[in-house]
Amino acid sequence: MTASIVGWAHTPFGKFDAETVESLVVKVATEAMADAGITADDVDEIVLGHFNAGFSPQDFTAALVLQADPKLRFKPATRVENACATGTAAVHQGIRAINAGDARIVLVVGVEQMTRTPGPEIGKNLLRASYLVEDGDTPAGFAGVFGKIAQQYFQKYGDQSDALAMIAAKNHKNGVENPYAQMRKDFGFEFCRSESEKNPFVAGPLKRTDCSLVSDGAAALVLCDAATAKTMAKAVTIKATAHAQDFLPMSKRDILDFEGCTVAWQRALQSAGVSLGDLSFVETHDCFTVAELIEYEAMGLTPKGQGARAIKEGWTQKDGKLPVNPSGGLKAKGHPIGATGVSMHVLTAMQLLGQAPEGMQIKNARLGGIFNMGGAAVANYVSILEPSR
């Protein structure tokens, strides 16, 4: 069996003082069901992706989805969490329920509200996605962890500041066309490359423009089995999925290899019977620009240590041979953790049906790849999507 995405909803990402986790969940759950043309009665199971880690005082949130409609009462509802890959973990759990024959229609929601948390607490909460025994005292929190990774990469392969600035500039330029993006501004290469009062160094060689945004937001999608998908107004097939979990301590692995990312991509591509070159575009996890750089290598786009070629030679631009993050990525779109993976699937489905916002649409997109990562290449999820018809 295989599952299809047949409806979706997506809030803008940003800072929303008037919203709560509950209001965001209810909004996208209601809109996703309406978009799919189903009612609450049709839903067999609910999966909520919500990282939390202290961002919200309400920590038992799966049942909040039921607030969208009284008829969701007594439906199975589960919250899943796998650090920054929480959203895709929720999507994959919904797919498994369908493939196991336990559900015909699954409602998947991803949500996070981060901006109400004071700055120092944000750092502590995010650092919980690392191995605290080794990384608990890292200055600058999770940015500090990736700052160390960037330093090690620079030491091994040379200064890549130009490449990181080009990745940041690319994603911000792409984000201008995404109405859901938190930051819709084309900063350009020079601003991203230069240290300034508005773009200071944050950790190691990483500047502010190298780091994804703290965000509020939610996204939801409706999954169904293949037979049901044929009756729906629109459908995007989940052609393949893969999940590779690596060691949490970075000391137990070569952190510059992102081996779990490589394994997940290899498994998904093999399962789908396609190659990386067959993909029309990729939405990848650019929590920091150095992550996108290393992911070029881990997915097989370039050999190790040569990721800079992909951005410097224009391969990953919207008009390149493999556009990466046409949505603007986490860098421009924002990174409300539990919502991120669901958002990636929604925006990829929109691309494949030619329904992406004007200016963001990849021409003749037929096959989309998604990579969502939790921690420093610890939880590694890949999905490959195609139009159902």
Residue, then its C-alpha position, 0 to 999 in steps of 0.5 A: m500500500t501507499a499513502s497520498i496527501v489529499g488536502w492541507a493547510h498552512t499558517p504563515f510562520g512568524k511571531f503571533d502574540a494573539e495565537t496559542v498552540e491550541s488556536l494554531v492547531v484548530k485553525v490548520a486542522t479545520e482548514a486541512m479537512a475542508d481542503a481535502g473535502i472530508t468531515a471529522d467523521d471521515v478521520d480514522e486517526i490523528v497524529l500531532g507533531h509538537f516538540n515543545a521542550g518547554f516552549s509551551p506550558q501545555d505539554f499534553t497536546a495530542a487531544l487539542v486537535l479534537q478542539a477543531d470539531p466535536k466529531l473528532r472525539f474518541k478518535p485515536a490521537t497521538r503526539v510524536e516528537n523527534a527533535c527538529a524532525t518532529g513534523t516528518a516523524a508525525v507524517h511518517q507515523g500517519i503513513r504507517a497507520i495507513n500502510a498497516g491497514d489500521a486507518r483509511i484517512v489520517l489527519v496530521v498536524g504540526v505546531e510550535q509556538m516559540t516566540r513567547t519564550p524569553g531568549p535565554e530559555i529558547g537557547k536552553n530548550l533548543l539545546r535539549a535536541s543535543y547530547l547534554v552530557e557533552d554539549g550542555d554548556t555550549p555557548a550560544g546553545f544549539a547555534g553553538v553546536f553547529g558553530k563547532i561543526a562549521q569550524q571543523y568543516f572550515q579546518k578540514y576543507g578550508d574557509q567556506s564563508d562565501a558558500l554559506a553566504m550564497i546559501a543564505a542569500k539564495n534561500h532569502k531570495n526564494g523566501v520573498e515569493n513564499p507568502y508563508a515565510q516569516m522573512r520575505k526579504d532579499f538580503g543579497f550576498e554582500f549583506c550575508r557575507s559581511e559582519s555588521e551590526k545587523n549581521p553579527f557573528v553568533a557562533g564560530p563562523l556562523k553569522r545571524t544570516d546563517c541561522s534559522l528563525v525562532s517562529d510560531g506556526a502550524a501546518a496540517l495535511v490529510l493522508c489517505d490510502a490509494a483507493t480513497a485517493k482516487t476519489m479525491a479532487k487532488a492527490v500527491t503520492i508518498k512514493a517512498t519514505a526512510h528514517a535513519q536514527d544515528f547516535l546522539p553523542m557527536s563524539k561517537r561519529d564523524i559529525l562532518d559526514f551526516e551519515g544518517c542523512t546519507v543512509a536515509w537518502q539512499r534508502a528512500l531513493q532505492s525504495a522509490g526506484v529513482s536517482l537523485g538526478d530524477l528529482s525536480f527539487v528538494e526541500t532540505h533542513d537548513c537550520f543553519t547554512v552549514a547544514e545545507l552545505i553538508e547535506y549537499e554532500a550527504m545526499g550525493l549531490t557532490p563528493k565530501g568536502q565539495g558541497a560549495r560547488a553546488i551553490k557556487e556553480g548555481w546547481t541549487q538555485k531555482d533554475g539550477k539542475l536541482p533546486v534546493n529550498p525553493s520555499g526559502g527553507l527554514k532560513a527564510k520561512g522560519h522553523p517552528i519545530g513541530a510544524t517544519g516537517v509537515s510544512m515541507h510536505v505541504l509545500t512539496a505537494m503544492q509544487l507537484l500539483g502546480q499550486a505553489p505560490e506564483g514565483m515559487q513554483i518550479k516549472n514542470a515539477r514531477l518528483g520532489g524530495i524532502f529531508n528533515m533532520g532532528g538534532a545534529a544529523v541524529a534523526n534523519y527523515v527522507s520522503i519522495l513525493e509525486p503526483s498521483r495522476 
